[in-house]
Every structure is written in C-alpha cells, then in structure tokens.
Amino acid sequence: MCGLEKPAHDGSGTTFSLALECLVRLASVRRSIFVEDPARSQFLSHLMSGTKEILQTGQGLADHDNYHEFCRLLGRFKVNYQLAELLSVEFYGEWIGLVAEFTTRSLLSWQWASNSVYYLLSLWSRLVTSVPYLKGETPSLLDETVPKITEGFITSRINSVQAILADNSLENPLDSVEVLQDQLEFLPYLCRFQYQNSSLYIINIMEPLLQAYTERSRLPAPGDADELSVIEGQIAWMVHIIAAILKIRQTVGVSQESQELIDAELSARVLKLISMTDTGAHAQRYKELSKQRLDRAILIFVQNFRRSYVGDQAMHSSKQLYTRLSELLGLNDHLVLLNVIIGKIATNLKCYAECEDVIDHTLSLFLELASGYMTGKLLLKLESVKFIIASHSQENFPFLAEYRCSRSRTTFYYILGSLVFMEDSPVKFRTFMEPLQQVAFNLEATPDAAFWNDVAKRAFIGWMRDLRGIAMATNSRKTYGLLFDWLYPSRMPLLLRAITLWADEPEVTTPLLKFMCEFVLNKAQRLTFDSASPNGILLFREVSKIIVAYGSRILLLPNGTDIYGSKYKGIWISLTVLSRALCGNYVNFGVFELYGDRALADALDISLKMTLSVPLSDVLAFRKLSKAYFGYMEVLFNNHIKFVLNLDTNTFVHIVSSLESGLKGLDTGISTQCASAIDSLAAFYFNNITAGDTPPSPAALNLARHIGEFPSLFPQILRTLFEIILFEDAGNQWSLSRPILSLIMTSEQMFSDLRAHILASQAVDQQQRLSQCFDKLMTDVNRNLEPKNRDRFTQNLTTFRHDFRMK
C-alpha cells in the first residue's frame, strides 16, 4: 500500500494499475492466513486507510485502468469482510462517506466508468443486505448514503438518454441485454433498502414522463421525433429499473404487505403504460428504435411481474398487491391482468413485422405464459387468445411473412400447438390446421417449373418451421397421433418432392430435416402405436425415402467454400434423424429383411456413404457434426452391429479408429458414446467368438476376419482407455470401465501385454507396487459380462486408479 500512498510518478500507466491489481488479490486473502484476529483487523485498517487516502487525493484515478482496478479493490471489501468488521475501524464513517461520494461521481460519469460501476454497486448491495444481521449500536451510516447512490444511478441513466441522442458515437446500454443486466443486477437491493423513499423518487420521475407521453398519444402525428425519442428512452430506463426491482423479493426493514403495496404502485405505472404505447401517434412509431427499446423494456417487466405475482399460489399470497392494482387500474384478478398482457403480445406480433428482436422477446414471454399448466388454462379463456389460435395467418400476423423472422415461426407455432393440445379436441386441432393445410394444397398444386421460384420456396420453408413447432408441442400419444394422421399419408409426398428438387438448397433442406428430426423423436413415449398398427414401420419407410433422396444428391454436389453450410449441416441433421428413428423403439426392424423391404438397408447404406464422405479431421472439428456422428455410431453398434461387421475391413477399421479418436476428445458426452459403441463391439466378440458356440455366425466370422487382418486394433483401444483412466481426470469413468472389461474378456494375453507395457514405462522402484495394483484390479472378477460382474470391475477400477496415482 505504501507504493500507492507515495507514488514515484503521477500514478498513470501500468505500474499503478498492476499495484492495484496486487492489492485486489491481497484484499481477498483468507482468514486462515492470519494467526490472530487483531492482525487481520490491522490489515483491514491498513487497506481502508490506503483507499481513503486515494479517495481524498484522487491520485492516479485519471487513468482508466487505474480507476477500474480501484473500483475492483473497493468491491472486494465486503466480499472478504463482514460489515461489523468494517464498522470496527475507527475512521469507518469518513471512509464510507468518501466511497459514497466516489460512487456517485462514478455513476454520473457513465460514459467513462460504465464497466467499473458494477463493482461499486456490488459493494453497496452486499453492505445493505448485511444490515439485518448487524449487532451492536454503532451506526452503519447506510441510511444516509444508500439513498443518494440510488438516486444518483437513476438520475444518471435518465440524463444519459439525451446525451446519447446528441452523440451517435456513444453506445446505448438499452440495446444490450448483457450490459443492462450488469448495470441493474445490484440496484434492486439498494432500492429495497429504503423502499418507501426509493419508490417515491421513482414515481416522481415517472409521472411527468408518463404525462408527457400520454399527451403525445392524443396527437394525430408524433410531432418532434427527437423529443419523443428522449421521452421513450427515459421511460424505458424507468421500466427496466422497476422490472429489476420486481425480480428481487426481499424484506429488509419493511413488512411483506407494505412491500407488496409499493410493488403495486410501481407496477401500476408500467401496466398503465402498456395500453398507452399503441394508441394515437405512438402507433405509427414501430420502426423507431426508441419505441422498440421501450417495448422490450415492457416485455422484461411483464416477465418479472409474472414470475413474482401471476399464478394461483402467487395470487393467494399477494392479496395486498391485487387489491391495490384493483383500486388503481381495475385489475382485480389474474384473468384481467393476463388479458392486458396478451393484448400487448398480440399487438407486438401484429405490428413489429420487421423487428426480429422485439418479436423474439414477445414470443419468449408468450411461451412462458403458455408453458405453465394453470396459466395456460387461463389463457384459453381469453378472447384474444382464441382469436390468435383461430386467425394465425400472415394477414393478421405480418411477421410470419417476413423471411428474417422465419425462425420465430417455430416458437410461435410451438406456443399455439401447446395451447390447442391443452383442449384435447380433435375437431379444434383440425380447424387450427386448416391454414397450414391450404398452404400444402397450394404447394402440391404448383408445377415443378414454378416450384423453384422464391414464393414457393419461402412458403415451403415457413410451412416446415410451422410444422416443427407443432410437432414440438405433441407430448403425448394422443396429440402425436393427431399430427401423424394429419401428415400421413397425404402430406408426405410433398416433403419427398421438396427434398428431391431442393437438395442443394440448405435454406430448404435444413428446416425440412429439422422437422423430421423432431417428428421421429420418441420423447415422453409419444410414438407408441397400437399392437396392430403398422404406423411405426410406415414412418420409418418415409424417413428412409427422405434420407436416401437427400443423401444420394448431396454426395454428388461439389464442395463449396462453405462446406459446413452446404453439406455438413445437412449430413449431421440426417444422421440425427436416423439415430432417433433407429433407437425410438417403435419399429421392428426385422420386418424389413423378412419381407425384402430395402428401407432399412438403403437408409444405412446412404448414411454410411455420407459419414465416409466427411474426413475424420472435419468430424472432430465441427462440434454438432461430431456429436451427431458419434451418436449415430453408438446406435449402429448397439442396435445394428451386423451391418457394421458386414462392411469391408478397411471401412470397418476406419470407423472403429474414429471411435478411438472420439475417446481422446475433451467432450465427455462424445467420449461416453464412443465407449458404449466399443463396449458393444467387444462384447459381441467375447460372446460370439471368445466364448461363443460353434459354428460361428457370418457376422462373427466377419469380425474375426477384420481383427485378424488388424490385430493391433483392440490392443490400441484398450491402451487408450487405460491411459485416459490413469493419467486424465475423466468425468465418465463409469462409462469407460464398461469397454475396458469387455476388451479384457476378449483376450487375457492382450491384457497381460498391456500390463507389462504400462509397468515398464514406470519408475523401477514403483513397479512392484503397481503390479500389485493390477493384481487387485481383477479380484473377484469372473469371466463373463453379467451386470453384477461389470459393477464389481468398475469398483475395482476406481480403487485401482486411486492406488496407481498415489505417489
């Protein structure tokens, strides 16, 4: 600290900031470092004394790096010390006053100190939350300092709106969710510390702004656009602040009832604003950034308000709030309040056709409301929701026609599908699907020559995204059956036609394949057909047709500059579709071979060609492709291993070697998939060759031939598995233990050779101890792969790893 108290220069540059950074770390030292408490108290006093002097002189704080590190240093005080310990320092009063003044100045310098303020607000939030636990009569002085800081924050944000409008080079914090979250994370604790005073200050700022905004709403035209933009920006800040306050439920110096009343007073201002933003002149400003920022703020407020006060339990426990809202606005129950919220959602979806960000925020709120069972049921009672479900056309919701918002269509129809399926009515479902059925009719009637144009293409892309959302909403056997019967068999030829004609258009094939990816997923056992139903087989045949049509064409296309977008993305989605269909447990795959149906064989053949077309280096380089590839390999080895064993030896070795590469990767999920595939292969070898009956099956003969031509394949994999277990901190040790035992069972000699190799690589004085570790590894392990035997080996392996790694 002395180096800071008497710097040899003006305090600017890296030396000063590095010294401060060292102090930040020193301020974080644990209590156990100090032998006695007096020594720790003296250390704290010295830190406070040094920071007090810097606060008094301002030495070096003109440099931004110094300033930032100094804020970090102040933020560490309450992290490592209790409020009572700070109070015990004799000059605490002077120190806390200086910190408060410094914080207020920092808040006003928002352009310069925006990132540094986070640490200061963190300090103050921790101080106020410690007050209830403070013992003794020494005044904390927070009653005097905290309100000034709260007011300074609010004032500085209100003033920033005008400054940003005047200088286009300044970044607007209202445009960044991350920046807003940082700035508002700690403010609620400060506001609720003296909530009555803070709320009055907020209301006194809010009321004139709302009055000015109301007057503008009565005008036929917006008038001075800049002035209105400032008003909207300032209201947006106030709405964000209120939303942040509602996010935190805290009782410090105020009862729950009085806190709810204040929440109601603040919330009423924003709820009143909701109906105001879309009337008069304001209805003409949906393309203005300031209007979009305001509506985003309102949506965030509604989300936080809903989480705290909407729902059966919340309503019964928040009677004071609803009583006050009823007095102020006539909102006396959830249904009335939900009607206001849904009205705003519907307006946004109708009017913000060109603003993807607002649409996404709006749909996020709508999804949150529809996802709750009780709130979902309440929504179905509202006329506005009934209108949305009955009139989900581009004419009523123009964002559906905007290509930039096409991704939002999936969320929109997921929400509507969830609501429709809550009613459990096939008639209402068919009525709901009529607009989508008309789109399908139009596309089916379009000749191939016209099918290529942008109108047909965009219509099909939107249709696929819509259907994917509805498929996501089917969470039961009954609801899935409704969608399946609607699609099969009448609509499936359209999908096959599209993938055939547009195989080289990723913007078409991606939504189509992603729909199929969702449609074949057997989540919540929704794909459970009657025992006499052929639907599972029929569904897989359609999957096979689509994958074969896509794969056979995509393989013929040349590699472009964006090979991931043009090829690899479609390949990994196709592999995911097949993986889900193959392990969905709703198809008896033996039927295909029995009756000479090529659906399964063709699907497996084309999938293999697609995987082999991608270099292993690319498989490992692209995360999503890697997960799909190894996930597919796990399904193949677990469920269709005979197909793998019937491949030529070079292809077989390539695939198995790729599994070894996956084991070495950093992704635990992929490593687990590879371990599972290798376990299935080794277990097949043990059960059918090592301990198998004679004569062996054709598949077993093929495997024996592969291993005979490449005898190092299994030993190399076993060596890799042992190296991971012994020398890495693998988080999936249980999964890795399975293939290790299976491989050991295939050949005792292979295990003995590996043991000798590992022991030879260790220090001579350790070899005897490590040899004993190997002996214990196989204790009580029998020569079989029964579950109990596997579990015993896994326990032994855990002990073996621990003993082996001991120094």
Secondary structure, 3 states (H helix, E strand, C coil): CHHHHCCCCCCCCHHHHHHHHHHHHHCCCCHHHCCCHHHHHHHHHHHHHHHHHHHHHCCCCCCHHHHHHHHHHHHHHHHHCCHHHHHCCCCHHHHHHHHHHHHHHHHHCHHHHCCCHHHHHHHHHHHHHHHHHCCCCCCCCHHHHHHHHHHHHHHHHHHHHHHHHHCCCCCCHHHCHHHHHHHHCCHHHHHHHCHHHHHHHHHHHHHHHHHHHHHHHCCCCCCCHHHHHHHHHHHHHHHHHHHHHHHCCCCCCCCHHHHHHHHHHHHHHHHHHHHHCCCHHHHHCCCCHHHHHHHHHHHHHHHHHHHHHCCHHHHHCCHHHHHHHHHHHCCCCHHHHHHHHHHHHHHHHHHCCCCHHHHHHHHHHHHHHHHCHHHHHHHCCCHHHHHHHHCCCCCCCHHHHCHHHHHHHHHHHHHHHHHHHHCCCHHHHHHHCHHHHHHHHHHHCCCHHHHCCHHHHHHHHHHHHHHHHHHHHCCCHHHHHHHHHHHCCCCHHHHHHHHHHCCCCHHHHHHHHHHHHHHCCCHHHCCCCCCCCCHHHHHHHHHHHHHHHHHHHHCCCCCCCCHHHHHHHHHHHHHHHHHHHHCCCCCCCHHHHHCCCCHHHHHHHHHHHHHHCCCHHHHHHCHHHHHHHHHHHHHHHHHCHHHHHCCCHHHHHHHHHHHHHHHHCCCHHHHHHHHHHHHHHHHHHHHHHHCCCCCCCHHHHHHHHHHHHCCCHHHHHHHHHHHHHHHCCCCCHHHHHHHHHHHHHHCHHHHHHHHHHHHHCCCHHHHHHHHHHHHHHCCCCCCCCCHHHHHHHHHHHHHHHHHHHCC
